[in-house]
Amino acid sequence: MSVLYKHKEKILVIGIILIACNLRSSITGVGSLISDIMGDLQLSGSVSGMITTVPLIAFAIVSPFAGKISGRFGIGKTLTVSMMVLAAGIALRSSGSMAAFFSGTAIIGVGIAFGNVLLPSIIKSAFPARVGVLTGIYTTCIALFAGLSSGISVPVANNSPFGWHGALAVWLLPAAIAVVVWL
């Protein structure tokens, strides 16, 4: 096995891990901040309940098209663009208004949907002998960052001059890092 192949393989594993870290973190922190968001955006209880529903609707609508789109443009390019979409959604959601919040949340759901569908395919095709190990790493990263997001959202919001906006915008950093690695 050539040194170049090993290097590319390591970069791919890092890229897989980075995408996995982004597949829940941008949405799980919202639950911890819901009372702040409701108060700031003046949301009713029923409207605030839609916050967690919007990404699921995006998953359901977009997921069936992920395979076809990646077949046309390539799985690597599609995942890179999906992380760019995710980052754009995070930025929009953190910008302030109710319309921006819900639009950004929907866009985040679209970015995540592609990662949910395509990441397991990359693992199976690029690492057929290590599917179990890499799937374990990938799912652990999803769970770890989902929990981390829920756990740090309130302290970050309380210590940020930007409040809940800043706490949710923090997740731009791992999305941007994932984009850079995938590029």
Buried (B, 14 or more C-beta within 10 A) or exposed (E): EEEEEEEEEEEBBBBBBBBBBBBBBBBBBBEBBBEBBBEBBEBEEEEBEEBBEBBEEBBEEBBEEBBEBBEEEEBBBBBBBBBBBBBBBBBBBBBEEEEBBBBBBBBBBBBBBBBBBBBBBBBEEBBEEEBEEBBEBBEEBBEBBBEBBBEBBBEBBEEBEBBBBBBBBBBBEBBBBBBEBBE
